[in-house]
């Protein structure tokens, strides 16, 4: 009797891939291992083979045989947003994140004791020595074990007022934190753009082992979307790939489809996965007049926490694509990239507060705004999304529920200058 | 075999769940290295003891993962433990990269690539 294929019994493995068209291998043996496992919600891996119709007249209205044309693969995946849980360690989904940003993440390090904090808005913490952030610059820091002024605890985009003081952007004090201790840590993983295109290998192993197993060779990311304010925060990504190789079809596959493998591997036996889910409604949404419209210190002092955000969707369209029109090849031969399109959509309950009024005005006047969106509150699993120079869409007042809300749709982030590519940065701390 | 302790948030090795700081595991050396490379934060028992975690601390805060849920002394020990993990993992990654390069070089040599 054949084995059924239960969708719960599928595991995903991700590997960064350094050579276009070559699945990571050692002398033909795939190097996928337990270390590459990543939990996910759902995944699609499929091939598309064009059908070429003969266009000549036949003298009848019937179509006769066609032939196969160019070949390409497509993939998509959805998973909970989950960091590794240990600050400074990249999450299991790191190969996909690298493919979004074009490069490996940077790992921040260093920590210093906190000696005091101000009971003010925003909070300024003073450290016992140099905190390591260049004066006048920003960095993501995590304050822990600070007593009394406990609102200082958490992960923040921080502005270095001096070598020993940090403004926690969007914070508000809840007590005099003089002498109340704790630490300020810069340990985190940070992702930022370069213009290169990175790719990864996406494995799908199903149980029972006799089922058809698959691997997506040379996957590139075309779009990634993060959805906030759900019960469980999720994100999804999709893109193209060179080909989806099937284990059952390995012996019939050509050299391009095999991607350097001499045989199709079996699933690793003890996959290592890390990190827990994030309640999608935990975090912080902070906005302020962009640094480029004012100054770094003004943004740090005036950016405001928005307590009544209803939902947030962050979309990163990389505009990466496979080159599928090379003469002499059925397969894609290269990758290429267009202009990135990073957008932020959100809805905030409409009220007469200064900050909501300011957002509406910025949207109408096309004044640039910087956003810092935190997802999660637990060290090692707090994601910080930093959008710069966002041109807010004019708001739409929604009256589909008891309270009006102001919707700002698909507002695009832009770089501060062409050399820095800083329209969007992401940290896991 | 290596006696080790978990210092991360939540990890699975196969179907074995690790979710408490100080949780024990005994792993073969190769598996210990593989698990670290997979991002699961384990350190050797000796290192764990040297850092000075007490049984009382582990019992009180081992399952606590919030920012302000444990005292600074425990947080500092945890930071040290995680730095040990990072350092060990970095060493393993360097070795893994060297192994990859030497494997690639030997393939190149046997295939006559220059």
Interface residues (C-beta under 8 A of the other chain):
Chain A: X26 X27 X31 X33 X34 X35 X36 X37 X84 X85 X86 X87 X88 X89 X90 X91 X92 X111 X142 X143 X144 X145 X146 X147 X150 X153 X154 X181 X182 X183 X185 X187 X269 X270 X271 X272 X273 X274 X275 X276 X377 X378 X379 X380 X381
Chain B: X7 X8 X9 X10 X11 X12 X13 X14 X31 X34 X35 X37 X38 X39 X40 X41 X65 X66 X67 X68 X70 X71 X72 X75 X76 X79 X82 X85 X86 X89 X100 X103 X107
